[in-house]
Amino acid sequence: MNAAKPKASFSRSVAATALVGYSVLLVFPMLWVAYSSLKGDDAIFNHTFAFPSLGSLRTDNYSSAWTQAHFGEYFMNSVLVTTVSVALITGLGSMAAYALARFHHPAGRLVFGLLVAGLTIPAQLAVVPLFFELRSLGLLNSRLGLVVVYTANGLPFAIFILAGFFRSLPRSLYEAAIVDGCNEFAAFWKVLLPLAKPALVTVGIFQFIGVWKEYFYAFMLVSGDSEGSARTIPLGLANLSIAAEYRTEYGMLFAGIMLVTVPILVVYVALQRHIVRGIAAGALKG
């Protein structure tokens, strides 16, 4: 017994050291980009890893990225597209998942299987038919077109997680709601949906991150850089070099990266406690 204690302590020390080292590898690049966004190009190249002095902070990197590279417009496009897409994914996904979990029918199992199979389709295979479909509907280069694509792309994952959660809920909850006078919709809306909050938050977080940083569909389905363009903030990063007349301004580029990254970090840190609970309560019990 005494010999086992030093061995266990050594194992914990090695694990802790490995985790600390891994954390440094993850955190330092983000920290470096953050303080480099407040430096000029000369300071970035000549004093690469040094913190900027208070007297030389280049806060104008952010204002330049916001105005010269149209980040303000792209940011609002991303906020609108992401908010509407996540709301539709969680709303439609929760209703579809409840129906598939609540009503047992061979057609329901087939539909669920097709939705899960949709998770395996690469975006590169779907973009060509999507392009022609959106063009025929007049939705190319529009925020609505992006919302439709992101919603359709996110629904299979949402239904997969939420259906597993609804299956894990005791049937007695539904029966008690019916006895109390609820109809099918009221039982879902007032009793079962509030219990699905951990799974809904989990789906919302993953879909927010995915839609906010999505580049491929936006690049293929949105064109033009004029006023009123539907370009989102990931495309704005590519526009930084154009705004600088094809001469990369690294301080402004890092400022743009921070504008993309900070909202993701804020949402993830604020809601991270729900992620594991939601997945455990949904997918693992499904």
Buried (B, 14 or more C-beta within 10 A) or exposed (E): EEEEEEEEEEEEEEEEEEEEEEEEEEEEEEEBBBBBBBBBBEBBEEEEEEEBEEEEEBEEBBBBBBEBBBBBBBBEBBBBBBEBBBBBBBBBBBBBBBBBBBEEEEEBEEBBEEBBEBEEEEEEEBBEEBBEBBEEEEBBBBBBBBBBBBBBBBBBBBBBBBBBBBBBBEEEEBEEBBEEEBEBEEBBBEBBBEBBBBBBBBBBBBBBBBBBBBEEBBBBBBEEBEEEBBBBBBBBBEBBBEBBEEEEBBBBBBBBBBBBBEBBEEBBEEBEEBBEBBBBBBBEEB
